[in-house]
Amino acid sequence: MTDIIHKIYITSFFVIGILSAVLISVDGFSYYSTTTAERPFHSQHNDLKPSGFYGHGYGIIGSLMMISGVAIYMVRKRIRKFHTLGYLRHWLEFHIFLCTTGPLLILYHTSFKFGGIVAVSFWSMTAVVLSGFIGRFLYVQIPRTIRGQEIDIKQLEEENEILSANIKMDYSPDNSFLMKISEFSSVQKYRTASPLMGILIILQDIIRLRRFTSGLKKDLSSGNIPPVRKKELLLKVKQQIILRRRIGLLHSMQRLFRYWHILHLPFAIVMFVIMFIHIAVTIIFGYRWIF
């Protein structure tokens, strides 16, 4: 998958998800904003109630999206036979799309009214979705190959040394320039941080890195390096800073990711167990959609 196709791939997920939410919200705003006591008298009640044509459909499609999203990703990740079937990160992106758009449709299926045991499933689903974003954040902090395999610390340190050598050889920056980079991105500084503090450091670095590179850009303005070369140098500096941060925080992020799995899995199990019970009860009581 080329970069352009990948951008189209990701953009299509955003467009489909946002467009679905907007269209359903606009069409059903009058009904969803009506009080529960008055809804049975609303003109859209027969369509948008949980057992209605659209309401029931949202539930079925949303459930199938979530089940498919989990199943497809787990099969690709766990079964060796499928390891060569596309890159894992692309499957993860598809998993995220299905498991965020699916819950959105289920929310409309409930017509924003839920109670009893179904409420437990809904709030478990909410916890799964929210923790999924946290998991995605932790996942990208752990360097991986293009096929999704984790890169060990030795490989990262070798990559850091090669990048440092390239910066010195290709751009010949002065010692003060290199010292600033070294002080800003000390691997030891990151290693001494606790796992939770590591997350705060990453968030802080998003702002700090922008300010730091702006300062480096001013320092370079007095030199004789052409503008294009300055841009290339700053890009390599950013890459090295991020790489050093990942080296320093690697063990912390790996530990947090393991903890995240321990917390994420029970919510997912509870959600799916109650979901299947809800589906079984619905079928037993004779509710049908278009079948």
C-alpha positions in Angstrom: 0.0 0.0 0.0 1.6 3.3 -1.1 1.5 6.4 1.1 -1.2 8.0 -1.1 -3.4 4.9 -1.0 -2.9 4.7 2.7 -4.0 8.3 3.2 -7.1 7.6 1.1 -7.7 4.4 3.2 -7.5 6.4 6.5 -9.5 9.4 5.2 -12.3 7.1 4.0 -12.7 5.8 7.5 -13.0 9.4 8.9 -15.4 10.4 6.2 -17.7 7.3 6.6 -17.7 7.6 10.4 -18.3 11.3 10.6 -20.8 11.3 7.7 -22.8 8.5 9.3 -23.0 10.3 12.7 -24.0 13.6 11.0 -26.7 12.1 8.8 -28.3 10.0 11.6 -28.1 12.9 14.0 -29.7 15.4 11.5 -32.4 12.9 10.5 -33.3 11.8 14.0 -32.6 15.0 16.0 -36.3 15.8 16.5 -37.0 12.3 17.9 -33.8 11.9 20.0 -34.4 15.4 21.6 -37.9 14.5 22.5 -38.6 13.3 26.1 -39.0 9.6 26.7 -42.6 10.0 27.7 -43.5 11.8 24.4 -41.5 9.6 22.0 -44.4 7.1 21.4 -46.4 9.9 19.9 -43.6 11.1 17.6 -43.9 10.5 13.9 -40.5 8.8 13.7 -41.1 6.5 16.7 -41.9 3.4 14.8 -38.6 3.8 12.8 -36.2 5.0 15.4 -37.2 3.1 18.5 -34.8 0.2 19.4 -37.1 -2.3 17.8 -38.0 0.0 14.9 -36.8 -0.5 11.3 -33.9 1.9 11.5 -33.3 1.6 15.3 -33.1 -2.2 15.1 -30.9 -1.9 11.9 -28.4 0.3 13.7 -28.1 -2.3 16.5 -27.6 -5.2 14.1 -25.1 -3.4 11.8 -23.2 -1.9 14.8 -22.9 -5.3 16.5 -21.7 -7.0 13.4 -19.1 -4.2 12.9 -17.8 -4.7 16.4 -17.7 -8.5 16.2 -16.1 -8.4 12.8 -13.6 -5.8 13.9 -12.4 -7.9 16.9 -12.5 -11.2 15.0 -10.6 -10.0 11.9 -7.8 -8.3 13.8 -7.4 -11.2 16.2 -7.2 -13.7 13.4 -4.6 -11.6 11.5 -2.6 -11.1 14.7 -2.7 -14.6 16.2 -2.8 -17.1 13.3 0.5 -17.5 11.7 -1.0 -18.4 8.3 -2.4 -14.9 7.9 0.8 -13.0 9.0 1.7 -12.2 5.4 -1.8 -10.9 4.6 -1.1 -7.2 4.6 0.6 -5.1 7.3 -0.7 -5.5 10.9 -1.0 -1.7 11.4 -3.4 -1.5 8.4 -5.5 -4.2 10.0 -5.3 -2.3 13.3 -6.6 0.8 11.6 -9.5 -1.2 10.1 -10.2 -2.7 13.6 -10.3 0.8 15.1 -12.7 2.0 12.5 -15.1 -0.9 12.9 -14.9 -0.7 16.7 -15.6 3.0 16.9 -18.3 3.3 14.2 -20.0 0.1 15.5 -20.6 1.5 19.0 -21.8 4.8 17.6 -24.5 2.9 15.7 -25.4 0.9 18.8 -25.8 4.2 20.7 -28.4 5.3 18.2 -30.0 1.8 18.4 -30.6 2.5 22.1 -32.1 5.9 21.2 -30.0 7.2 24.1 -32.1 5.2 26.6 -30.6 2.2 28.4 -31.2 0.4 31.6 -30.9 -3.0 33.4 -28.3 -5.5 32.3 -28.1 -3.8 28.8 -26.8 -0.7 30.5 -23.8 -2.8 31.9 -23.0 -3.8 28.3 -23.3 -0.2 27.1 -21.0 1.2 29.7 -18.6 -1.7 29.2 -18.6 -0.8 25.5 -17.9 2.8 26.3 -15.0 1.8 28.5 -13.7 -0.5 25.7 -13.9 2.4 23.1 -12.2 4.9 25.4 -9.5 2.5 26.6 -9.0 1.6 22.9 -7.8 5.1 22.2 -5.4 4.9 25.1 -4.2 1.5 23.8 -3.6 3.0 20.3 -1.6 5.8 21.9 0.6 3.3 23.8 0.9 1.1 20.7 2.4 3.8 18.6 5.0 4.6 21.3 6.5 1.1 20.9 8.6 1.1 17.7 7.7 -1.7 15.3 8.7 -3.0 11.9 6.3 -2.3 9.0 4.8 -5.7 9.6 4.0 -4.8 13.2 6.8 -6.7 15.0 8.3 -4.9 18.0 11.9 -3.6 17.5 14.2 -4.5 20.4 16.3 -1.9 22.3 19.6 -2.9 20.5 18.1 -2.2 17.1 16.8 1.1 18.2 20.2 2.1 19.6 21.9 1.1 16.4 19.4 3.2 14.4 20.1 6.2 16.7 23.8 5.9 16.1 23.3 5.7 12.4 21.1 8.8 12.5 23.6 10.7 14.6 26.4 9.8 12.1 24.3 10.9 9.2 23.5 14.3 10.8 27.2 14.9 11.5 28.4 13.8 8.1 25.7 15.3 5.8 25.2 18.7 7.5 28.3 19.3 9.7 26.5 21.2 12.5 28.6 22.9 15.1 29.1 21.4 18.6 26.7 23.8 20.3 24.0 22.7 17.9 24.6 19.0 18.8 24.8 19.8 22.5 21.4 21.4 22.5 19.9 18.3 20.8 21.7 16.0 23.3 20.5 18.0 26.3 16.9 18.2 25.1 16.6 14.4 24.3 18.7 12.7 26.9 17.9 9.0 26.9 18.8 8.8 30.6 16.2 11.5 31.4 13.5 9.4 29.9 14.7 6.2 31.5 14.4 7.6 35.0 10.8 8.5 34.5 8.0 6.3 35.9 5.5 4.8 33.3 2.8 7.3 34.1 5.3 10.2 34.1 6.5 8.9 30.8 3.0 9.6 29.3 3.1 13.2 30.7 6.6 13.6 29.2 5.3 12.5 25.7 2.4 15.0 25.9 4.7 17.8 27.0 7.3 16.9 24.3 4.6 17.6 21.6 4.7 21.3 22.6 8.3 21.4 23.7 9.6 19.9 20.5 7.8 22.5 18.4 9.4 25.3 20.4 12.8 23.6 20.4 12.9 23.2 16.6 11.8 26.8 16.2 14.8 27.8 18.2 17.1 25.6 16.2 15.7 27.1 13.0 16.6 30.6 14.2 20.1 29.3 15.1 20.5 28.0 11.5 19.3 31.2 9.9 22.7 32.8 10.5 24.5 29.9 8.7 25.2 29.2 5.1 23.0 26.1 4.8 20.4 26.3 2.0 16.7 26.5 3.0 16.0 23.0 1.7 18.9 21.5 3.6 17.8 23.3 6.8 14.4 21.7 6.4 16.0 18.3 5.9 18.2 18.8 8.9 15.4 19.8 11.2 13.4 16.8 10.1 16.2 14.5 11.0 16.6 16.2 14.3 12.9 15.6 15.1 13.3 12.0 14.1 16.3 11.6 16.4 14.6 13.2 19.4 11.5 11.0 19.0 13.8 8.0 18.5 15.8 8.8 21.7 12.5 9.3 23.6 11.2 5.9 22.5 14.5 4.3 23.5 14.3 5.8 27.0 10.6 5.0 27.5 10.5 1.6 25.7 10.4 -0.6 28.8 7.9 1.8 30.5 5.6 1.8 27.5 5.8 -2.0 27.1 4.8 -2.4 30.8 1.9 0.0 30.4 0.7 -1.7 27.3 0.7 -5.0 29.2 -1.3 -3.4 32.0 -3.7 -1.9 29.4 -4.4 -5.4 28.0 -5.2 -6.7 31.4 -7.8 -3.9 32.0 -9.1 -3.7 28.4 -9.9 -7.5 28.1 -12.5 -7.8 30.9 -14.6 -4.9 29.7 -14.6 -6.4 26.2 -15.6 -9.8 27.5 -18.5 -8.4 29.6 -19.6 -6.3 26.7 -19.8 -9.2 24.3 -21.3 -11.7 26.8 -24.2 -9.3 27.6 -24.5 -8.4 23.9 -25.0 -12.0 22.9 -27.5 -12.6 25.7 -29.4 -9.5 24.5 -29.4 -10.8 20.9 -30.5 -14.2 22.0 -33.4 -12.8 24.1 -34.4 -10.6 21.3 -34.6 -13.5 18.9 -36.5 -15.7 21.5 -39.1 -13.0 22.0 -39.7 -12.9 18.2 -38.2 -9.6 17.3 -37.3 -9.5 13.6 -35.7 -7.0 11.3 -35.8 -7.6 7.5 -35.3 -11.3 7.8 
